[in-house]
Amino acid sequence: MRYFQPERALICREIREERRRELDVVLSQLPQRRADRLPAPPLSLEAQFQRTIVNMREDVQRAKDARSTHILRWLRS
């Protein structure tokens, strides 16, 4: 039995090191996972204003496209 002790110790040490590396990987991912679960920070007033302007422009463009499509259909008929 003494003959296999060094090999057994080497295997145990390698397993321990491998588990320690896996634990390091998991622990390094924890902050990112926690940050992903947090709600998004509120937008600043300026960012909210810019987003509102972009949304309004998109709405106006959609309305223009719908109206021009309707007019084109009417002209074709």
C-alpha positions as CSV (number, residue, x, y, z in Angstrom):
1,M,0.0,0.0,0.0
2,R,2.9,2.4,0.7
3,Y,4.0,2.0,-2.9
4,F,0.8,3.7,-4.2
5,Q,0.8,6.6,-1.6
6,P,2.8,9.1,-3.7
7,E,0.7,8.5,-6.8
8,R,-2.5,8.8,-4.7
9,A,-1.2,12.0,-3.2
10,L,-0.3,13.4,-6.6
11,I,-3.8,12.6,-7.9
12,C,-5.4,14.2,-4.9
13,R,-3.3,17.3,-5.3
14,E,-4.2,17.6,-9.1
15,I,-7.9,17.1,-8.3
16,R,-7.6,19.8,-5.6
17,E,-5.9,22.2,-8.0
18,E,-8.5,21.6,-10.7
19,R,-11.4,22.2,-8.3
20,R,-9.7,25.3,-7.0
21,R,-9.4,26.6,-10.7
22,E,-13.1,25.8,-11.2
23,L,-14.0,27.6,-8.0
24,D,-12.0,30.6,-9.1
25,V,-13.9,30.7,-12.4
26,V,-17.2,30.5,-10.7
27,L,-16.3,33.2,-8.1
28,S,-15.1,35.5,-10.9
29,Q,-18.4,35.2,-12.6
30,L,-20.5,36.0,-9.6
31,P,-20.2,39.8,-9.7
32,Q,-21.3,39.8,-13.3
33,R,-24.3,37.5,-12.7
34,R,-25.4,39.7,-9.8
35,A,-25.0,42.8,-11.9
36,D,-27.1,41.2,-14.6
37,R,-29.9,40.6,-12.1
38,L,-30.0,44.3,-10.9
39,P,-32.5,46.6,-12.6
40,A,-31.2,49.0,-15.1
41,P,-30.2,52.4,-13.6
42,P,-32.7,55.1,-14.4
43,L,-32.0,57.3,-17.3
44,S,-31.0,60.9,-16.8
45,L,-33.5,63.6,-17.7
46,E,-31.5,64.5,-20.8
47,A,-31.4,60.8,-22.0
48,Q,-35.2,60.5,-21.3
49,F,-35.8,63.7,-23.4
50,Q,-33.6,62.4,-26.3
51,R,-35.4,59.0,-26.2
52,T,-38.8,60.8,-26.3
53,I,-37.7,62.8,-29.3
54,V,-36.5,59.7,-31.1
55,N,-39.8,57.9,-30.3
56,M,-41.8,60.9,-31.6
57,R,-39.8,61.1,-34.8
58,E,-40.4,57.3,-35.4
59,D,-44.1,57.7,-34.8
60,V,-44.3,60.6,-37.2
61,Q,-42.4,58.7,-39.8
62,R,-44.7,55.7,-39.4
63,A,-47.8,57.9,-39.8
64,K,-46.3,59.5,-42.9
65,D,-45.5,56.1,-44.4
66,A,-49.0,54.8,-43.7
67,R,-50.6,57.9,-45.2
68,S,-48.4,57.8,-48.3
69,T,-49.2,54.1,-48.7
70,H,-52.9,54.9,-48.6
71,I,-52.5,57.7,-51.1
72,L,-50.4,55.6,-53.5
73,R,-53.1,52.9,-53.3
74,W,-55.8,55.4,-54.0
75,L,-53.8,56.8,-57.0
76,R,-53.3,53.4,-58.5
77,S,-57.0,52.5,-58.3
